[in-house]
Amino acid sequence: METALGRRGFLPEADPLIRFDPDSELARLDALGHDLPHLLQDRGFRASARRLTIPALPDGALPRPLLRLYYVRVGFLASAYINQVGQEPATLLPRNLAVPLSDVCARLRRPPILSYDGYALYNWRRFDPDGPIALGNIDTIQDFVPLYDEHWFILVHVAIEALAAAILEAIARAERALPAGDRDALNAALGAIARTVRAQVEVLRRIPEKMDPALYFKVFRPYIRYFEGVVYEGVDAAPMTFRGETGAQSSLVPALVAFLKIPHRPTHLTDHLADMRRFMPAEHRALLERIEALPTVRDLADKEPFNEALEALAAFREAHLGLAEDYIARRVRDPLGTGGTPYQTWLKQLIDETRAHKVR
């Protein structure tokens, strides 16, 4: 855990690139990104999008920040095309979008669809570069709609991810303490985790401050919907299906589950969560495997700090479920998550199993 990830949580090791070199052909994508929320107001967007000339990535090795910004720009364009609000979901992604999206995603070792990393982890900038990565000092780089509600939705997630740095630092301390059987260090690490998760809960609960439920459900949530049976023209003639952007693609909660060794019973839910890892950055997947390989802290730590960490995680899940009910469940008969999942039943199961793991 002694990595850049530990210093920034699961956010990039440096602030995301916010624009390409103005003298580069890639700068055209910045202009498209700026105009996208307004272009999507036109029902004829798809026809004009098929005529776009998307600059290709140069051959050879490229800086990771440049690849990430390219992925954000092209990923948003592709999801805008497939899931344009007011239109039926498209089943063909035209060559001019499919080829560059598939290229950058292959270089990033991830499926060719905009996921949580492109929607949130790489999609922020600081107003004051010396200030915190926190609400009030961050803004988005790219959006689907010209409404602050979407900015806020994304930025709340970024602020929560920034706080996760303290969680990874605590797990690193526990990793060093385990071989020595240092109970005090383990207790301190668990206390830091519980405090941090509770701080994240407070940030999560701020979503209603600046995000209207009706706007979320009808105006911008459809853009992060899954791709179902989509042919990537010029890439593969076989229709492909990919999960949509969802918080389940964040590595934060899986890291906590792995560290605390919470035993979730095998179900379609656990299969779904395992599948979500395909959409995480490769370095996140590697870190999760490392955390999973750690010995359990449950038998060495004291009861109170271990249970406090579990209760904090359960509270986080409850806050998430409450928001999902307010923003989704009340507006549709059979609510599904953007990943296409029956999240209500699943989240309740996760909450119950988290609390069941407490030391009695």
N, C-alpha and C positions, 0 to 999 in steps of 0.2 A: 504493500500500500504506500510505500515511499516513492510516489510518482507525482507527476504533474496533476494527475487526477485527484490525488489526496489534497493538493493545495487549492483546487478549484472545484471540488466535488466532481460531478460528471460533465461540467461545462468544459469548453476547449481550454487548453493550457494558456492561450492568449486570447484577448478579445477578438471576436470574429472580424474578418475582413468585411467592410461595409460597401465597398465599391471596387471595381476593377480599374486598372490604369486607364485614364481617359484617352490615351493614345492607342490603346489596344482595341482590336475588333470586339473583344468581350464586353467592352463598355456599352455596346448596344443592348446587352441584357439588363444593365442597370436602368436604362431608359424604359425598356419594356416592363421591368418590375415596378417602376414608379407609376406607369400608366395602367397597369393591370386592373386595379380596383375600379377604374373608370371604364376601361374597355369591356369589363364584364357586365356593365349596365346595358350593353347593346345585345339584343337577342341574336344578332348576326355575328357574335364574337367568334364562333367556331369557324365560320367561313374565312374570316380575316386571319385567324390563327393558322389556318392551313397554308396561308401564303407567306407566313413569316420566314425570314432567313435567320436561323439560329447559328451563330458562329460556333464552329467546332473547337474542342479543346486541342491545344497543340500536342504533338506526339511527345513521348518521353515522360520522365519523372517531373511532377509539378508540386509546388508547395501545397501542403494539406489545407491551409486557409483558403487558397484559391479554388481548390476542388470543392470545398464545402460551400462557398458562395455560389459557384456554378450549379451545384446540386440544388441549393435553395431556389435560385432563379428558375431553373428549368423544371424542377419538381413542382413549384407553384403553378407554372404554366400548364403542365400536364394535368394536374388535378383540376385546375380551372376548366380545362377543355373537357375532360371526362365528366365532371360533376357540375357543370354550369347550372346555377340556380334558375329554375323556370323551364328547364329542358329535361328530357329523359336522359339518364346516364348514357353516354356514348359507349360503344363496344369496339371502337377502333381508334387507336392513338396514331395520328398521322406520322409519316416517316420523319418529317422535319422536327417533331418533338420526341418521338420514340427513340430514334438513334442517339441523339445527344444525351437523353436521360439514361438510357441503358449504358452508354459509354462511361459517364461519370459514376454511376452507381457500381459498375463493375470495378472501377478503380478504387472506390471506397469499400468494396467487398460487402455490398448490401443489395437487397432487392430493388428493382427499378420503380419505386413509388415514393412520394413524399411521406416521410414518417416523422415520429416525434423529434428526432434529432434535427431534421431540416426545418420543422415547424417551430421549434422552441430552442433547442440547445445551441444552434448556430445562427439564430435569428434575433440578435439583440445588439445594441450598442449602448455605451454610457454617454450621458450628456457631459458629465465631468469625468474625464478619464482617470482622475485620481480619487474619485469618490467610490462608494460601495456599489456592488452589483445588487441593487435593491430597488424596490418600488420607489418612484420619485426621481431616480437617477438613470433609468433605463428606458429605451424605446425599441420598437421593432425595426427591422430592416425591410421586411417584405410582408404584405398583407393581401387578403383576397377582397376585402371590402373597405370603403372609405368611412369607417365608423371606429371610434375609439374603443368600442366594446371588444372588438377582436384584438386590438393591441393589448388591452387589459388582460384578456384571457391568456394570451401568450406570455405576457410579462409576469403574471402571478406564478406561472410554472418556472420561468427563469429564476425568479427570486427564491423559490423553494429549492431549486437545484443548487443555487449558490450556497445556501445554508448547509447543504449536504457535505460540503468540505469538512465541517467539524465532525460529521459522522464517520467519514473515511479516515480522518485523523485518529478518532477514537478506536476504530477497528484496528488500525496500525499499532496503536499502543497495546491493545489486547493481544495482538499477534506476537508482540515481543514479550508480553507478560506470561503467556500460556506455558512456554517451556519451563519457566522458573516457578510456576505455580504461584505467581504473585497475586494473591486475592485482592489486596488493596488496589492495585493497578487495574485489575479487571472491574472492580466495583466502580472505580472512578470513570473508566471508559463507558460503562453502562449508564452511569449517571449523566455523562455528557451526551450520550445518544438520546436518552429520554428528554433532556432539556431541549436539544436541538429539534427533535421531532415535534415537540409541543410548540416550539416557535414556528415550525413549518405549518402546523395546524392553524395557527393564528393568521398566517399569510393566506392560506387556502380559504379561510372563512371570509376574506376580504373580496372575493370574487363578486358578490352582489353589489358592492359599492359602485362599480362602473360597468356592469355587464347586464343588460336587460335580457331576461329569459326568452322572451318572444323573438328578439333579434338573434340571439344565439341559435335557437332551434331552426328558424326559417331562413336566416340571411347568410350566416357563414359556416355553421356546422356542416351543411351538405358538402362543402368543398373538401372536407377531410374524410369523406366517406371512402369505403373500400372500393377497389376496382374488381368488377365481377365479369369474367369472360371477355376480357379486353385483348384484342389482337394488337401487338406492337408492330406496326407496319415497317418493313425493312429490317426487322430483328428476328421475328418468329411468327410463322403463320398460324401456330396453335394458340387459341385463346388462353389467357392467363388470368389468374385471380390472386389478388394480394390484399392483406389486411390494411385497413385505413389507419390514419394517424390516431393514436390513443395514448393516454397516460400509462397504459400497461406496457408500453415500449420504453418507459423510463427505467433506468437501472437502479434507481434509488430504493424502492421497496424490495425488489428482488435481492439487493445487497443485505438489507436488514433481515429478510427471511432466511437468507443463507447463513448469516452470522449467528442469528439466534436459533438456528436449526428448527424452525417451526415445521412440524410434520403435517402438511396438507394432504389429505387422502387423495389417491389417484382418481381423477374424474375427467370429464371433458374440459373442466376448468383448468386443471393442471396441464393438460395437453395444450390448451390454448396459451397459457402463460409460457410454456416451454417454446411454443412456436413464436411468441413475441420476441424472443431473443434474436431471431433471424433479422429483425429490423433494428437492432441496437448496433451502435458502432462496434467494430471488431475489438477495439481495446477495452470496451466495457464488458464484452462477453468474456474476454480473457480474465479480467479482474473478478468477475462473478465466479468463475471457476476456481480462482485462487481462494476466494473467501469461503466457498463451499468446502474446500479441502482442509480448512482450519478445524482443529478439534473443538468440541462443544465447550462453551463456557458455563453451561447450565449447572453442572455438578460442582464447579469450583467457586463460582461467584456466590455472594450472599443472596438470599431470597428476595429482599426488598428491591435492590437496584435491578435485578434481572426482571422481576415482575413489573417494575415501573417502565422499563424499556418496552416490554410487551404491551402494556396498557397504553403507552403513548402511540405505538403503531396501530393498535385497535382504534384509538381515538381519531387518528389520521384517516383510517379507512371509513369510519363512521361519518366524518366530515365530508369525505368524497361521496359516499352513498347519499347523504342528505342533499348535496348539491345536484347529484345526478337525478334525484327524484324531483327536485324543484325545476330543473332546466330541461329535463327530457321526459320523465315518466308521466308527468301531468299533461303532456301534450300529444301522446300517442297511445293507442290501445295496447300494442305489444312492443314495448321499448327495447331497442337494441343499441349497443354501443357503436361508435364509429368503426370499431373493428369487426362489427357484425355479431356481437355476443349478447346473451341474456345477462347483462351485468348485475341486475338487482339480486337475483338468486345467488349469483357467484360471490358478490361482495359480502353478502350476509354470511355465507359459508366461511369466507376468509376471516371475517371478524370473530366468529365463534371459535374457529380453530386456533386463532392467535391467542385468545383468552384461555382456551383449554390447555395451552402449553405452559401456563404459569406453574411455578413451584408451589405446592400446597402445604 
